[in-house]
Amino acid sequence: MMSSKLKSQKGIHVDIWFVTTVFCMLFFILGLVYPILKIFRLSVINGEGEFTLAYFAKFFGKPYYLKALFNSLKVSVCATLCAVVLGTIIAYIMRTMKIAGKGVLDIIIIITMLSPPFIGAYSWILLLGRSGSITTLIKNLTGITLPSIYGFPGMLLVFTMQLYPLIYLYVSGALKNMDNSLLEAAENFGCTGIKRVFRVVLPLIAPMMLSGGLLVFMRSMADFGTPQLIGEGYRTMPYLIYNEFISEMGGDDGFAATLSVLMVILTTVLFLIQKWISKKMSFSMSATNPVQPKKYHGWKNVLAHIFVYLVVLIGLMPQLTVTYTSFKKTSGRIFVDGFSLDSYRVAFSKMGGCIRNTFVFSILAVAIIVIIGTLIAYITIRRPNLATNLLDILTMMPYIIPGSVMGIALLLGFNKRPLMLVGTVTIIILAYVLRRMPYTIRSSAAILSGIHPSIEEAAISLGASNLKTLMKVIAPESTPGAIIGAVTFIKVTAPMMAPGVLSGAILSWMTIISELSASVLLYVNKTQTMTIAIYTEVVRANYGTAAALSVMLTLTTVIVLLVFFKISGSREISL
């Protein structure tokens, strides 16, 4: 007869939360650690099974590859700096001043962030390319030829305008939690205006700026669609990885693995540095007297509105261009005079499967993310130990690993029986779950941290769990305390976590439907999604169809955001 308290031979207490921890740990070890280790192995083992560093010598021995690494760092660092400056200024203005139409502006900013970067690249080519509408207009009116948008300038523009909303969301959340008493105290000591911003506000929001900056850096570093469309010879590491792995001209899997390993090492080091700096600067803020936006008059109000509207409009221009293009009449691949719905008819008739796959795959992935992500958030916050701390680190790895690297890792890890997942729906959903779960985990953990454990204890003492029934029906051999804790979690804690879970799930879903870098390596014809179809159509110069599909994604995002605002009663999404 088993005792009511299950223990291992080493005396480890076994309850439902222990089992949950083990399950989640095994999930990440199998789905993440194992594939990543396959990449590391392939980078140092040659075809004869011998250890070698030849691939690394090849990389560091040729200036071409080092140049690609330098290019990746250059564009990512510059894009991060520009996005941090722009996003911080916008967030500060929107939080401290009453800006007309703030609710609409918030939605537009989020939409700007969620569209795939390569769509922005393609749109800016239509606007500022050699034959772009703006380029042509200015040249005809003034005779001035605008600087080339191709190469580094174009990539910097695309990444900055698409990724500054990430900084906006992070900084806006930090400003929301900042106590206005601190600003008032600074003002009483004569620290006002710009001086107060630099001496008080920026130090307070610096940790969130670093977190947002890291995400901007990682996303710009990982993108390969933008360099391919607008780079024109400006080669970056993701571009090299993608080409080496799938090249029809004789790519090298081992060298692609080596490039991937270097990217993993680089991003991991930067992540650890960011975590260390943030820990040194971290502190808790309780906004008992939150900052309230004030109504300004005169030139300050006018300049603030002009600046905010101008930045938001520039960021929205790719979406406006795509929307306009989707209604242009086409003759094959060529746009002709007039408007029609031909692009939408083609999209629905020829790519209905892609549209269906997008929503089916994303819904399944989000369902898994919500279940596993909520459990991980709970055990890492409420059951801290060595195992849960390690699990917390593992869940952040997909956050920093480039999507192309994740795609290659999954291909290498699950291309043989009994783990043959290549070409299936399962590997696509697995990639979605791994890459987008951090949003839900972090959002759920953040709100759980604000729920005092005493609330759960009070719920137990007040009979929140029907222990008698549970003990007789569900788990007669289980630990009573564990059962009580589990039911309390379901009945009390989970409902209180719901706003954070919902917010994270929405972000996870919206980033899933725009995911490209991993899925472009994993898909087959039957698992193609809208984002992959858009990328394929852009490469084939079928811009009308690509634009129609892009508009569908944007419209879906807007509808989901409006539904979220309606259900939650909130008017913002926090990271």
N, C-alpha and C positions, 0 to 999 in steps of 0.2 A: 504493500500500500504506500503510495506516494504521500509525503507530508503535504500540508497545506501551503507550505513555503518551499518552493522549488529552489534548490541550490546546486551548483556544479560542484565537482570534486574539490575545486579550489576555493569554494566558499563564495563565489560570485552570486549575488542576489539576482534571480531570474524572475522578471515580471513582464507585463505587457509592453512596458517602455524599453526594457532590455531587448525584447524581441523586435520591437520597432527599430531600435538603433541598429541591430544586427542586419535586419532586412535592408534598411537604407544604405548601410555601409556596403553590403554586398552588391547592391544595385549600382553604386558609383564605382566600386572596384571593377566590376565586370563591364559596365558600360563606358567608363572613362579611363581608369588607371590602366587596365589591360590593353586597350587600343593605343594609348600614348606610349606604353612600354614597347609595343610592336614597332612604333616609329623609331624610338631610340635604338632598338636592336638592328633595324634595317640600315640605320645610318653608320653603323660600325662593323657590320658583318657583310662580307662580300658573297658572291655567288657560290663560292666553294665552302662557305661556312666558316671562314677564317676572320679573325679580328683585324680590322684595318681602320686607319684614319685618312685613307686616300681621298675620301669625299670632302673632308674638312680641309685637307691640303689643297684640293682643287678650288674650293671656295676662296680661301685666304690667299691663294697664289695668283689669282686672276683679278685685275682691276675692274673688269666688267661686273663681277658679282659684288665686290666691295662697293662699287658705285651704286648698285641697286639698293644695298643696305643703307648707304648714306642718303640716297634719295628718299627712302622710306622714313628715315629719322627726320630729315629736313622738312618734308611736307607735313608729317605728323606733329612735330614740335611747333611749327609755324601755325598750323591749323588750330592746335590746342590753345596757343597764346591768343590768337585772334578770337576764337570762340569764347574763351574765358573773359576777355575784356568786354566783348560785345554782350554776352549773356548776362554778365554781372551788372553792367550799366542798365540794361533793359529791366532786369529783375528789381534793381534798387528803385528805379523810377516807378515801376508798376506797383511796388509795395508801399512806397512813401508818398506818392502823389495820386490824386484821383484822375485817372485817365478815362476818357469817354470810350465806351465800348470794350471795357477790359475783358468781359466774359467772352466776347467774340474773338478778341485778340488772343486769348489763351488757347482757344480751340484751333485757331489758325497756326499758332506757334507749334502746337503738338502735331498737327498735320504735316507741317514742314519737316519735323524731325523724323516722322515715321515712313516717309516715302524712301525707297531704295536710292542710294547716292547716284547710281548710274543713270537714273531717270533725270536727276538734276543735271548731270553731265550732258546728256542728250538734249535737254531743254536749253541749256546755256549755249550749246553749239548752234541751235536753231536761232537763238537771239544774238549772240556775239561771235559766232563763227565767221569764216571768211565770206560766206554768203548769207550771214544771219540778218534778220529783219532790222535790228537796231544798228548793226554795222553798216548795212546798205543805206539806211535812212540818214545816218549822220554823214556818211561820205557824200551822198547826193546833196545834202543841205549845206554842208560846210567844206567839203573837199578833204576833210580830215579822216585818215585811216586809223581806226582804233588799234591799240596794241593787241597782239595775238593772244587768244584765250587758251591756246593749246599748250600743253606742257605744265610746268610748275604753277604759273599764275591761274590757269583754269582749275587745276586740282585744288589749289588753296581756296579759291572762290567757292567751289562746290562743297568742300568739306566744312568750311567756316559757316556758310549760310544754312547748311543742313544740320549741323551739329551744335550750333550755339544754343538751340532750345534745351539741350541736355543741361548745360550750365544754368540756363534760366530756371529750370525746374528745381535743380539742387539748391541754388542760391535763394530762390524764392521761398523754398521750404525752410531754409536757415533763417531768413529774415522774419518769417512768420513766427518762429520760435524765439526770437530775440525780444527781450524785455525793454520796453520803451524807457523804463527808469534809468537804464544805463546811458541812454542818449541824453536824457534830461540832466543827469548828473554831470556828464561831460560838458553840456552846454552851460551849466552853472559855474564850471571852472574855466569858462572862456574858450572851450574847444568847440567851434561851430563850423558850419559849411564844409568845404573840402577837407579841412584839417580834421574834423570829426570823422569823416568817412575813412580817411587813411589811418587814423590813430585808434578808432574804436570799432567801426563797422567791419572793415576788412579783416582785422585780427579775429573777430568773432565768427565770421563766416568762412575763414580760410580753410578749415577742415572739409567743409562741403565743396568749396571750390576745387580743392585737391581731388576729392572723390569724382566730381564731375569732369575735371580735367583728365583724370586717368581714363575714364570711359571714352571721352572724345579721342584721346590719343590711341586707345586700343581700336576703336572703330575705324579711324582714318588709317591706321597702320595695317588693318586687316583687309581693307577693301581692294579688290582687284578689278571690278567692273569699271570704275572711274578711270584708272590709269589706261585701261585698254581702249576706252572710247575717246578720251580727251588728252591722254598723255603724249601721244605721237613721239615715241622714242624715250619718254621719261619712265624708265623701267623701275619697278619697285619689287620688293620681296614677294608679296602675294602673287604678283604677275608671274614671276619666275617659278614659284612653287606650282602654280596652276599649269603653266606650260610644260614644265618638266614632267609632271605627273600624267598629263593627258595628251601630250604632243603627238601628232600624227607623223612627225619627222624623226621619231626615235628618241623619246624622252627617257629619262633615267630615274626609276623609282627610288633607288638608293640615294641619289643626289637630291631628289625632291624631299626625301625623309630628312636628309641632313639640313637642308634649308628650313624645314619645319622645326627641327630640334633647335636651331639657332633662334628662330622666332619665339619658341616656347621659353627658352632660357632668357632672352631679352625681355619679354613681357613679364615673366615671373619676377625677375630682378627689379624691374620698374614698379611692379605691384607691391613688392615687399618694402621698397624704399618709400612708396606713398603711404603704406600702412604704418611704417615706423614714424614718419613725419607727422601723420595725422594723430597717432597715439601721443606723441610729444605735445601736440597742440590741442588735443581734445579736452573738452569740458562740457558739463551739462548746463543747459539753459532752460529755465522755466518761465514761459511768457505769461506771468500773472497780470502783467500790464502790457499786452502786445502793441506793437507799432501799428498805428492807424493811419491810413492814407489821408493826406490833407489836401484841401482845395487851394491851389495856387492861382494867382492872377498875374497879368502882365506878361513880360517877355519870357520869364521862366516857364510859365504854363504853355505858351506858344511853342517854344523851343522843344520842350519835353514831348509834346504831342507830335510835332513834326519829326523828331528823331525816332520815336517809337513806331509811328505809322510808316515811315520810310523804310526802316529796317525790316519790319514785318512784311511790307509790300515786296521788297527785294527778295526776301526769303520765299514768298508766295509765288513769285514770277514763274518758276518752273512748273508749278501746278496749273497756273493760269495758261501757260503756253501749251501744256499737255492737253488741257481741256479744250482749248481752241483748236488744236491740231486734230483732236478726235472727231470733230464735226466737219473737217475739211473734206471736200470731195476728192477722191483719188481715181487715178487711172493706172492700175497696176501698183507700182511703188511710187508713182509720181503724183504729187498734189496738183490739182487743177482748180480753176476758178469755180466758186460755188460751194455750197454746203450740203451734206447728206448724212445719213445714218449708216452708210455702207460699212464703215469700220466696225461699228457695233454689231451689225449683222454677221460679218465675218468672224468676229470674236465669239459670238454665241454659237454659230453654226460649226465652226472648225475647232473651237477650243472650249467647248462646253465641259469636256472632261477635266481640263485644267481648272476651270472655275469650281467644279464640284469637288475636286481633290483639295483645293485650297481650304475650303470651309470644313470638309470632313476631317482632314488631317489636323487642322488647327484646333478644332473642337475636341477631338480625341486627345491631342497633346495637352491642351489646357486642363482637361479633366484629370489627367494623370498628374500634371504639375500642381494643381490645387490640393489633391489628396496627399501626395508625397511632400510637397513643399510646406504645407501646414504642419504636418507631423514633424518634419525636420526643424522648422522654426520653434515648435513647442519643446522638443527635447533639448535643443541647443540652449534655449533660454531657461527652462525649468529644470532640466536634468543635466547640468554642466559636469562633464568629466573628461578624461583623456580621449575617450572614443568619440563623444559628441563634439569636442573641440576639433578633432581631426576631421570629422564629417563636415563641420562648418567650413574648414579650409578646402576640402574636396569640392563642395558645392560652388565655391567661388572660382575654381579652375576654369570652367567653360566661359566665365566672365572675362578672363584675360587671354585665353587661347584664341588665336584667329580662326574664323570659321573654316577657311580652306584647310588649315591644319587639322581641325576636328573632322572634316570630311575625309581627308586622307587616312587619319587614324581609324575611323570607323570602317573604311574600306579594307584596310589591312587587318583589322581585328576580327572582322566577321565575314571573311571570304572563303572559309572552309568549314566543312561539317565537323562537329554538330552545331556550330554557331554560324551557319550559312544564312546571312541576312541581306547580303548585297543584292540589289534589284527588287527588294520587297518594300511594302509600305512600312513595315516595322522599323527599318533602319532610318527612314525619313522622320518618323515620329520620335524615335530615340534621339536623333539629332536635335529636333525641336525641343524636346523635354530637357535635355542636358544644357543646351545653350540658353534657354529662356527661363529656366526655373529660378535662377538667382533673383529676378525681379520679384517674384511671389514670396520667396523666402525672406528677402530683406524687408519687404513691405509688411509681411505678417509678423516678423520678429520685432520690427520697430513698434508696432501697435501693442504687441504682447508685453514688451518691456515696460509699457505704461500701465499695465494691468497688475496691481499688487497681488501677490500670492494669497494674501489674507482673504480676498474675495472668493477664491476657490475653497479655502478652508471654511469660510462661513457658509458657503453653499452646501458643503458636505455635512456640516453640523445641523443645517436646516432640512436635511433629507433630500438633497438634490438627486441622489442616486437611489434607486429601488433595489437595495442590496439583497434583500431576501429573494426576490425573483431572480436576480442575476446569479446568485449563488446556487440556486436550484436548477436553473435552466441553461445558463450560458457557460459557466466555467466552474463546476463544482470542485475542481482540483486546483484552481488558480488562487493566487494570493488575494485575500479580500481587499487589502489596501490598494492593490493594483487595479482591481475591478472598480473600486470607488473612484480612484483617480481617473480611470478611463471614461467612466460615465460622466464624471464631473467635467472632463474635457469636452465631451460631446454635447452635454446639456448647457454648460455654463461658459467655459472658456472659448470654445469654437465660435459661438454666436457673438461674443465680445470681440473676437478677432476678425469677424466678417468684413468690416470696412477695409482693413488692411489687406486681407486675402483678396477681396474683390478688386481693389485698386491694383494690386500686383498681378492678378489674373488678367485684367484688362490690358495692362502694359505688356504682359507676356504674349497675349493673343495678338495684339497689334504689331508687335515686333516679329512674331511668327509669320504672319501673312506677308511680310515684306522681306523675309529671310532669303538670302541668295547664296552667300559665299560657301556654305557647307552643302546645301541641297543641290547646287549646280554640279557637284561632283558625285552625288549619291543617286540622282534620279535616273529613271528609265522612262520610256515613252508612257507607260501606264501610270507612273507616279509623278508626272510633270505637274507643276503648280503654276499659278498666274505669274508669279515673280520670274520664274524660269522662262515662261512663255514670253513675257515682256522683254527680258534680256535677249532671248533668241531672236525675236522680231526686230529689235533695235539693231542687232548685229547684221541681220539680213536686210536692213534698210526698209522694213515694212513699218514705217513710223505711224501710220494711221491706226493699224491694229494694236500696236504697242501702246499708243496713246489711249485708245478705248479701254484696254485692260487696266491701265494705270488709273483712269478716272473711276472705274469700278472699285478698285482698291481704296481710293481716296474717299469715295462716297460711303463705302462700308465702314471706314474708320470714323467718319463724321457721325454716322447713325449709331455706332457702338458707343462713342463718346457721349452723345446726347442721352442714350438709354442709361448709361452709367450715372450721369449727372442726375437724371430723374430718379433712379432707384436709390442712390446714395444720399441725395439731397445736397451733395457737394457741388462746387463749381470749379474744382481743380483736381489734378492728379499729382501726387507727390512721389518723389523718388527717395 
